[in-house]
């Protein structure tokens, strides 16, 4: 390759991508993405211990879901989604540290972000929501109050005296 060699592969890829978008239609692609984003939001907001950020309305919105699992740093959630559930996501401050300061998520190293695209399916969303639900359930189980020792001792005494 010499200086000035045209990026023929890049141009061919760009042409194929633009042709695909024109064939599908931007409105169709956006509609599919937003339907999946709605499905994702509905699933995530029903999970105890999951906090959605900036997802009150999906009107004039991109198909991006940002959330945290209470009790976990963003990277911990992302690692579990990747390793245990095969779910790709992005974690951290997302090149917007001041936004995370304002949201109060900077101290937990940002948030988890699902970027929903035109090749995602309903099954992908169901798997992602199920993975987040399992992670939240593990964290919630760790938080369950333990039985006070006095109750354990009372029970033990009653068993021994019988």
C-alpha positions in Angstrom: 0.0 0.0 0.0 1.3 3.4 -0.9 0.4 6.8 0.5 -2.7 7.9 -1.2 -4.1 4.5 -1.9 -7.8 4.8 -1.8 -9.7 2.9 1.0 -11.6 0.7 -1.4 -12.7 -1.7 1.2 -14.0 1.1 3.4 -15.9 2.7 0.4 -17.4 -0.7 -0.5 -18.5 -1.3 3.2 -20.0 2.2 3.3 -21.9 1.6 0.1 -23.3 -1.7 1.3 -24.3 -0.1 4.7 -26.1 2.9 3.0 -27.8 0.6 0.5 -29.1 -1.6 3.3 -30.4 1.4 5.2 -32.1 2.8 2.1 -33.6 -0.6 1.4 -35.0 -1.1 4.9 -35.9 2.6 5.5 -34.8 4.8 8.3 -38.3 4.9 9.8 -38.6 1.2 9.8 -35.2 0.7 11.4 -36.0 3.3 14.0 -39.4 1.9 14.7 -38.0 -1.6 15.3 -35.2 -0.3 17.5 -37.7 1.7 19.6 -40.1 -1.2 20.0 -37.2 -3.2 21.4 -36.2 -0.3 23.6 -39.7 -0.2 25.0 -39.6 -4.0 25.6 -36.2 -3.5 27.4 -37.5 -0.6 29.5 -40.6 -2.5 30.5 -38.6 -5.5 31.5 -35.9 -3.7 33.4 -38.3 -1.4 35.3 -40.0 -4.4 36.8 -36.9 -5.8 38.3 -36.5 -5.1 42.1 -33.1 -3.4 42.6 -32.7 -2.0 39.1 -32.6 1.7 38.6 -33.2 3.1 35.1 -31.7 6.5 34.2 -33.3 9.0 31.8 -35.9 6.5 30.5 -39.1 8.2 31.7 -40.3 8.7 28.1 -39.0 7.2 24.9 -40.4 10.0 22.7 -37.6 11.6 20.8 -35.2 9.1 22.2 -32.4 6.8 21.0 -32.7 3.1 21.5 -30.2 3.1 24.4 -31.0 1.9 27.9 -28.9 3.0 30.9 -29.3 1.4 34.3 -27.6 0.2 37.4 -28.2 -2.7 39.8 -28.4 -1.4 43.4 -25.4 -2.6 45.3 -23.1 -3.2 42.4 -20.7 -1.0 40.5 -21.4 -0.7 36.8 -18.4 -2.8 35.8 -19.4 -5.6 38.1 -22.8 -5.8 36.5 -21.3 -5.6 33.0 -18.8 -8.3 33.7 -21.5 -10.7 35.0 -23.7 -10.0 32.0 -20.8 -10.8 29.7 -19.3 -13.8 31.4 -22.3 -15.4 32.9 -25.0 -14.5 30.3 -23.2 -13.7 27.1 -24.7 -10.3 27.0 -22.7 -7.4 25.4 -23.0 -4.0 27.1 -21.0 -1.0 27.8 -20.2 0.2 31.3 -18.6 3.3 32.8 -18.9 7.0 32.4 -19.7 6.9 28.7 -17.5 9.9 27.9 -19.9 12.0 30.0 -18.4 12.2 33.5 -20.3 15.4 34.4 -23.6 13.8 33.5 -22.8 10.9 35.9 -21.8 13.4 38.6 -25.3 15.0 38.2 -27.1 11.6 38.2 -25.1 10.4 41.2 -23.6 7.5 39.4 -20.0 8.7 39.2 -19.3 7.1 42.7 -20.3 3.7 41.4 -18.2 4.2 38.2 -21.1 5.1 35.9 -23.9 3.0 34.6 -24.5 0.0 32.4 -25.7 0.7 28.8 -27.5 -1.5 26.3 -27.3 -0.1 22.8 -30.1 -1.6 20.8 -29.5 -1.8 17.1 -31.2 -2.9 13.9 -29.9 -6.4 14.1 -31.2 -7.1 17.6 -34.2 -9.3 18.2 -36.9 -9.7 20.8 -35.0 -12.8 22.0 -31.9 -10.7 22.6 -33.9 -8.3 24.8 -35.6 -11.1 26.7 -32.2 -12.7 27.4 -30.7 -9.4 28.5 -33.6 -8.6 30.8 -33.4 -12.2 32.2 -29.7 -11.8 32.9 -30.2 -8.5 34.7 -33.0 -10.1 36.7 -30.7 -13.0 37.8 -28.0 -10.6 38.8 -30.3 -8.4 40.8 -31.8 -11.4 42.5 -28.3 -12.5 43.6 -27.6 -9.1 45.1 -31.1 -8.9 46.7 -30.6 -12.3 48.3 -27.3 -11.1 49.8 -29.2 -8.3 51.4 -31.9 -10.4 53.1 -31.9 -9.7 56.8 -30.4 -12.5 58.8 -32.2 -14.1 61.7 -31.0 -12.4 65.0 -28.9 -14.7 67.1 -31.3 -14.4 70.0 -34.0 -16.1 67.8 -31.6 -18.8 66.9 -30.7 -19.4 70.5 -34.3 -19.4 71.6 -35.1 -22.0 68.9 -32.1 -24.1 69.9 -33.1 -24.1 73.6 -36.7 -25.2 72.7 -35.3 -28.1 70.6 -32.9 -29.2 73.4 -35.5 -29.0 76.2 -37.9 -31.3 74.2 
